[in-house]
Amino acid sequence: MNQAKSNINNEIIKFSVIIPVYNVGKYLRDALNCLVNQTYSNFEAICVNDGSTDNSLEILKEYSNKDKRFVVITQENQGQGIARNKAIDIANGDYILFLDPDDLIETDTLEVLLQQIKAHKDVDIIQFDYITLTDNPRKNRIKSFKKQARKFLKFNLKNNQIYNWKDFPRMDLVNIGIAVWNKVYSSEFIKNNSIKFAPAKHGEDHIFSIKSTVLAKKILYINNVLYHYRIRSNSSAVKMSDDNFCIFENIKYVKDFLTEQNLLEELKKSYRLYLINVLSRHYMCISFNRQQEYTDKVTQILTQREYKLFLKKNNGKFSFVENLFSIKNQNRNGRKVKILRILGKTFEISKK
């Protein structure tokens, strides 16, 4: 890899922290401050303003004017995938870390990661734990990858253990750790393997996570809680939007990659379960007037048996009688609505 550029102190930049930003003025200062207050200071923060219409860009400029480690890029609203890809292209650090603009990292995160990098110089990825961040601190929960690995991968992962996906007794493309913000990546590993995000507004991290996990020869797990993941009712992960149709293109990226690696047949069962899971998850964020269009596309991908599982996942909250006729109150994306169910079909009635 070409030698990374130097910072203002003529040191080789160790970390590139990538932050995609879209209308998060309420939380953005907290995210940027957790970088300013890092105990290890040799980093660059690449902030990509993704067409924000609030005061996010003004906040970014304020920090970049005061601190040369903060680099600001602006683009029209194209989604986190394209924003992160642009940042990867210009990243100068030896290692890449992703921070969402409404989340936080511990003030010693970079220092802890640097210690691990020095001890394990040839790892491609370092996986760490995180804690949820809610309005009620009592509801915050530590999320341990070690527990996730035991439950879904049947893998008894130990602290400070180096592994790769071939060590898993059971591969699970959904639960290998799709999130990208609870890991740090070797920049050389990412760039040499052309690992990029899908150019989409939802589910863009699937191909990045699956590709990086499959291609990584050495992944280090540390049981340090370094990241605070904020749970918001109106975040992009749960927002009702027909942009979720992009999942069909995202699925194609995953399939093409597994095919290129001659792994599609070997991971066939995991891939088929991945399809059911992600198609179901994105279906819940499709507007009611386009759900039939969505399910029509689903039937072209899933087998009959898989489609029944898909329906079961999405209709599981309704009994047989309720599927014939029922009216329920629900809170969807911060809106109170009535859900009308007639002969297995769902309709939304907005409540004033």
Disulfide bonds with the S-S distance in Angstrom:
none
